[in-house]
Amino acid sequence: MGWAAVGGPLDLHAATLFLIVYLWQFPHFMAIAWIYRHDYAQAGMKMLPSVDTSGRLAPLTAVLHALTLIPVSLAPATASCYVAGFPYFAGALVLGLGYLAYSVRFLVNTNEASARGLLRASLVYLPALFLFLLLDLLPRG
């Protein structure tokens, strides 16, 4: 929305920024929903961790979205959507692999500690990714 508000065209760059935030939110919210699943259930709110009796769908959702987020977050540094360079690419790759690792940990050990770890990772991932993008786009010299 900010992109469009300042007059940026609704193109591949805008779509990439939207997809980054869209995909990022699933691991983030699955971690929150897991931590507070009993509270949601008591309140009658049908969150995935409070209705899935197997307990596997929330962490699986987190992993699938974190995995999909990696190539999407690399798009600003690829030829088809080139706006950033190698520093952003390297930072986005490291952050994406870290976010995926915390999501996989949540899948393998589905408990409150792994959910909290994923939540913390999500709170680092998004601002750090956009900081890498901002720093990479600043004029050099």
N, C-alpha and C positions, 0 to 999 in steps of 0.2 A: 504494500500500500504506500509506503514511503517513497519507493521508486517511482510509482505512478504520480504521486502527489507533487513531486518536484519536476514532473514533465518527462520522465524517462519513458521510452516506448515500451509497450507490452510485447517484448520479443524474447528470444532465447535467454538472454541475461536475466530478465525479470522472472521468467519461468524457473530458471535455475535457483534463484534466491528463494522463490516461493517453495520449490520442492525441498530445498535444504531444511527450511523451517518445518514444513509439513512432515517430512520423514523423521526429523529429530524428535518431534513431539511424542511419537509412539513409545519408544523405550522410556522416555521421561515419564509419561503418564502411566505406563504399565508398572513402573517401579512405585510410583505414588499409590496407585490402585492396589498393589500387592501389600504395601505397608499398612494401608488403612482398609483392607478388604473386610474385616469384621465390622468396622464402623459403618462402612457403606451398606453391608448386609443388614445391620440393625436399623439403619435409616430407610431400608427398602429400596435403595438405589442399586440398580442392576449394572454393576461394573464387572468387567470380564473376570477378574480374580475372585469375585464374590459369587459368581454363578457357575463357573467352570469347576466341576467337582474333581477333575483330574489335576488341576493346578498347573497344567503344562501350556495352556494357550497364551497366557500373558507373557511368560518368558520367551516362548517361540515367536510371538508377535514382535517382541523387542529385538530379537536376533535378526529376523527377516528385514525389519526396517533399518536396523543399524548396518546390515550388510548392503542393502540397496542404497543407503546414504553415501557409502564410500565413492562409487563412481559418479554420483550426482555432485558431490562436493568437489570432485576433481575437475568437473566440467569448466569452471572459470579459467583453468590453466591448459585446456586442451585446444587443439586447432579449430574445432567447430564452434567454440564459444570463448575464444581467446581474449581475456581481459587481464589475467594475472600471469605471473611467471613462476619460475621454479621455486622460489622461497615459499610462495603460497602453496604450490603443489606438495612440497615436502611436508609443510606444516599440516595441511589438510589430510594427507595420507597417514601421518603419525596419529593425529587426533582421531581419525576415522577408525584406524585399527585398534586404538585404545578403547574407543566407545564400543566397538564390536566385542572386544575382549571382556569388558564388563557385562555386556549383554549375554555373552556365552557363559560367563561365570554364573549369572542369574539363572540361566537355563539348566546348567549342570547342578548347581546348588541352590535350588529355589527356596530361599529363606529370607528373613528380614535383613540380615547382614548384607547379603548379596544385592538385595533390592536397594538398600541404602547406598551401597557402593555405586550402583548404576545411577541412582538419583544424583549423587555427587558428581559423577563423571558427566552426566548430562548438563549440569550447571557449569562445568568447566568447558565442555565441548563447544557449545554454540557461541559464547562470547569470544573464546579463543580463536575459533574458525573465522569469525568476522573481523577480529583484530588482525589476523594474518592477511586477510583480503585487503583490509584498509591499508595496512603498512606496505603491502606489495603494490598498491595502486598509487601511493604517494609519489610525487615527483622526486627524482633523485638529482643530486647535484649540489 
